[in-house]
Amino acid sequence: MGFNKVVANAEEAVKDIQDGAVLMLGGFGLCGLPENCISALISKGVKDLTCISNNAGVDDFGIGLMLQTKQVKKMISSYVGENAEFERQLLSGELEVELIPQGTLATRCLAAAYGMPAIFTPAGVGTEIAEGKEMRNFDGKDCLMEMAFNADYAIVKAWKGDTAGNIIFNKTARNFNEIMAMAGKVTIVEVEELVPAGTLDPNFIHVPGIYVHRIFQGKDYEKRIEQRTVAK
């Protein structure tokens, strides 16, 4: 792989993603989405994907675009309330869905990043979430065993990165991008600004390049706002 992790564009970055792959996709709501990679996956036409993502975008943006093209076989998410096509596919049985408490989703990503096989959490005890899962009691509190995710690719969006793959996020766009960047077998990062290695202050790097396999300069970011509310 060498020291230089740069690829030409999104198409080059996702070229080896095959049908049936398990993908982690960073973002929260419409904040910090890997827009260029999602477009490239749609152009590529890869299908039967399992997507691990906090939410499913909206109907015409983010993962919602991949749902429109029927490329997603299964969604593993915590919040899906803004997407009518997602709802339609779920209710019609076209789409497999695994709903996970948001903290559990984050911690299962973290477990994968840290190389831990599983975590224990009280979230979901006594609900449908607990069905079929091992339970242990710690100091009088029941906890579920939740397995670390096993994703083929992590696809994330960062604000700034260097040619060695060191990346920095901007404010809340850090969200799931940071832990997912450390958790995929292959991590693909698109950035708003790509700079030479050694340019970034090491004290401000959020994810070191050791975790990153491919990085490229993104373009044409929309950065949509999910719900715009203004005073009358």
C-alpha positions in Angstrom: 0.0 0.0 0.0 2.9 2.3 0.7 2.8 5.7 2.4 0.7 7.3 -0.3 -3.0 6.3 0.1 -4.4 8.6 -2.6 -6.7 7.3 -5.4 -7.9 9.5 -8.3 -11.6 9.7 -7.4 -14.7 8.0 -5.9 -15.0 5.6 -8.9 -11.5 4.3 -8.3 -12.0 4.1 -4.5 -15.0 1.8 -4.8 -14.0 -0.2 -7.9 -13.6 -3.5 -6.1 -16.8 -3.4 -4.0 -18.8 -6.4 -5.1 -22.4 -7.5 -4.9 -23.3 -8.7 -1.4 -20.6 -6.5 0.4 -21.2 -5.3 3.9 -20.6 -1.5 4.1 -20.3 0.9 7.0 -21.4 4.4 5.8 -20.6 7.4 8.0 -22.9 10.3 8.7 -25.7 11.4 11.0 -28.9 12.6 9.5 -27.6 14.4 6.4 -24.4 15.6 8.2 -21.0 14.2 7.1 -22.3 11.8 4.3 -19.8 10.3 1.8 -21.8 11.8 -1.1 -19.2 11.1 -3.8 -18.8 7.4 -2.9 -22.6 6.9 -2.7 -22.9 8.4 -6.2 -20.1 6.1 -7.4 -21.8 3.0 -6.0 -25.0 4.0 -7.7 -23.2 4.4 -11.0 -21.4 1.1 -10.5 -24.7 -0.7 -10.0 -23.4 -2.9 -7.2 -26.3 -4.7 -5.4 -27.4 -6.9 -2.5 -25.5 -4.6 -0.1 -25.8 -4.7 3.6 -25.5 -1.1 4.9 -24.6 -0.3 8.5 -25.4 3.4 9.0 -27.0 5.5 11.7 -29.9 6.3 9.4 -31.1 5.8 5.8 -30.8 9.3 4.5 -33.9 10.9 3.0 -35.7 9.9 -0.1 -33.6 11.7 -2.6 -30.2 12.0 -0.8 -27.7 9.8 0.9 -28.4 6.1 1.3 -32.0 7.0 0.2 -30.7 7.2 -3.3 -29.4 3.6 -3.1 -32.7 2.4 -1.8 -34.4 4.0 -4.8 -32.2 1.9 -7.1 -32.9 -1.3 -5.0 -29.2 -1.8 -4.3 -29.6 -2.4 -0.6 -30.6 -5.8 0.6 -30.4 -5.1 4.4 -30.2 -1.9 6.5 -28.6 -2.0 10.0 -29.6 1.3 11.5 -30.9 3.2 14.5 -33.1 5.9 13.0 -35.1 5.7 9.8 -37.9 8.1 10.2 -37.2 10.6 7.3 -37.4 8.1 4.4 -40.8 7.2 2.8 -39.2 4.8 0.3 -37.4 3.0 3.2 -40.7 2.6 5.0 -42.4 1.3 1.9 -39.7 -1.3 1.2 -39.7 -2.4 4.9 -43.5 -2.8 5.1 -43.6 -4.7 1.7 -40.9 -7.1 2.8 -38.5 -5.9 0.0 -35.8 -4.8 2.5 -34.4 -6.5 5.5 -34.0 -4.2 8.5 -32.2 -4.6 11.8 -33.1 -1.7 14.1 -30.5 -1.1 16.8 -30.4 1.4 19.8 -28.1 4.2 18.7 -25.6 3.8 21.5 -25.4 0.1 20.7 -24.8 0.8 17.1 -21.9 3.2 18.0 -20.4 0.7 20.5 -20.5 -2.2 18.1 -18.6 0.0 15.6 -16.2 0.8 18.4 -15.7 -2.8 19.3 -14.8 -3.6 15.7 -12.4 -0.6 15.8 -10.7 -1.9 19.0 -10.6 -5.5 17.9 -13.0 -6.7 20.6 -15.4 -9.5 19.5 -18.3 -8.3 21.6 -19.6 -5.8 24.2 -22.2 -6.0 27.0 -24.9 -3.4 27.3 -28.1 -2.9 29.3 -29.7 -1.2 26.3 -32.5 -3.4 24.9 -32.9 -5.7 27.9 -36.6 -6.8 28.2 -37.5 -5.7 24.7 -37.5 -7.3 21.2 -33.9 -6.3 20.9 -33.0 -9.0 23.4 -34.5 -11.9 21.5 -32.0 -14.7 20.9 -29.1 -12.9 22.6 -26.9 -14.0 25.4 -27.5 -12.2 28.7 -25.2 -11.8 31.7 -25.7 -10.1 35.0 -23.1 -7.6 36.2 -23.5 -6.2 39.8 -27.3 -6.9 39.6 -27.8 -5.4 36.2 -28.7 -7.6 33.2 -26.8 -6.9 30.0 -27.0 -8.2 26.5 -24.1 -9.5 24.6 -23.8 -7.6 21.3 -21.3 -8.7 18.6 -18.8 -6.3 17.0 -19.7 -5.5 13.4 -17.8 -7.2 10.6 -17.8 -4.8 7.7 -15.9 -5.4 4.4 -15.6 -1.6 3.8 -16.0 1.6 5.8 -16.9 4.6 3.7 -16.5 7.9 5.4 -16.4 11.6 4.8 -13.8 13.9 6.4 -13.1 17.6 6.2 -9.4 17.5 5.7 -6.9 14.7 5.0 -3.4 14.2 3.9 -1.8 11.8 1.4 -0.9 9.4 4.2 -4.5 9.0 5.2 -4.5 11.1 8.4 -7.9 12.8 8.7 -9.7 15.6 10.5 -13.4 16.0 10.8 -15.3 19.3 11.1 -17.5 19.8 14.2 -20.6 17.5 14.2 -19.7 15.8 10.9 -17.3 13.8 13.0 -20.3 11.7 14.2 -20.1 8.0 13.1 -17.4 8.8 10.6 -14.6 8.6 13.2 -15.4 5.2 14.7 -16.3 3.7 11.4 -13.0 4.8 9.9 -11.3 2.6 12.4 -13.7 -0.4 12.0 -13.8 -1.5 8.4 -11.5 -4.1 6.8 -10.9 -1.5 4.1 -11.5 2.1 4.9 -12.2 4.6 2.1 -12.2 8.3 2.9 -13.4 11.2 0.8 -12.2 14.7 2.0 -13.1 18.3 1.1 -9.4 19.2 1.2 -6.5 16.9 0.5 -3.0 18.2 1.6 0.5 16.8 1.5 1.6 14.5 4.3 3.2 16.4 7.1 1.0 19.4 6.6 -1.5 18.6 9.4 -0.8 19.3 13.0 -0.5 15.8 14.6 -2.3 17.2 17.7 -5.5 17.8 15.7 -5.7 14.5 13.7 -8.8 12.5 14.6 -8.0 9.3 12.8 -4.4 8.4 12.0 -3.6 7.1 8.5 -2.8 3.6 9.8 -6.6 2.9 9.6 -7.1 4.4 6.2 -6.5 2.5 2.9 -7.8 4.9 0.3 -8.3 8.7 0.3 -9.4 11.1 -2.4 -10.4 14.7 -2.9 -14.2 14.9 -3.1 -16.2 17.5 -5.1 -19.6 19.2 -5.4 -20.8 18.6 -1.9 -24.4 19.6 -1.3 -24.3 19.4 2.5 -28.1 19.5 2.8 -30.0 20.5 5.9 -32.5 17.9 7.0 -35.1 20.2 8.6 -34.8 23.9 8.1 -36.7 25.9 10.7 -36.8 29.7 10.6 -38.6 32.4 12.6 -41.6 34.0 11.0 
